[in-house]
Amino acid sequence: MEADAVDAITEQWAAQRPELDTLAMAVFGRVYRVARAMGDRMEAEYLRYGIGRGEFDVLGTLRRAGEPYTLSPRELSATLMLTTGGMTGRLDKLERAGLLVRAPDPHDRRGLRVTLTERGIAVVDEALVAGLAVQRAALAALDPGEAEALAALLRRLLAASL
């Protein structure tokens, strides 16, 4: 297997600080680089549909909620770990694009409900399929068993990190 940029970094550290174990640096350096590269690819793919990753996250959260594809801004903010101000900006952009609508909550005079439009459903569904194709193409470097094992190991690592 060919050496990569992370190998070069850990080798430099080994030369300067041979007493240190840099395995964690190698693992997380690669996780970071894969996440960044895939994030850039996903952003480029979603732009074909007129949205960015942040907007896809909002649309996807509404779509995953199931019919009638409606949540409150507070529910969206909590799910996406966004401030209400950050959520408002995304909702404004998506509403201007005709991908969702905001309406008063019939059960709470002070509340709002955010609902996907038909166009929003179509955009998020198409972007989802396209994004999964990008991700599957990247995973083609692994055989299916390796991909499953990687997913399981990352699940375990994530659970231990929270």
Stockholm file with secondary structure:
# STOCKHOLM 1.0

chainA/1-162         MEADAVDAITEQWAAQRPELDTLAMAVFGRVYRVARAMGDRMEAEYLRYGIGRGEFDVLGTLRRAGEPYTLSPRELSATLMLTTGGMTGRLDKLERAGLLVRAPDPHDRRGLRVTLTERGIAVVDEALVAGLAVQRAALAALDPGEAEALAALLRRLLAASL
#=GR chainA/1-162 SS CCCCHHHHHHHHHHHHCTTSCCHHHHHHHHHHHHHHHHHHHHHHHHHTTTCCHHHHHHHHHHHHTCTTCEECHHHHHHHHTCCHHHHHHHHHHHHHTTSEEEEEETTEEEEEEEEECHHHHHHHHHHHHHHHHHHHHHHTTSCHHHHHHHHHHHHHHHHHHC
#=GC SS_cons         CCCCHHHHHHHHHHHHCTTSCCHHHHHHHHHHHHHHHHHHHHHHHHHTTTCCHHHHHHHHHHHHTCTTCEECHHHHHHHHTCCHHHHHHHHHHHHHTTSEEEEEETTEEEEEEEEECHHHHHHHHHHHHHHHHHHHHHHTTSCHHHHHHHHHHHHHHHHHHC
//
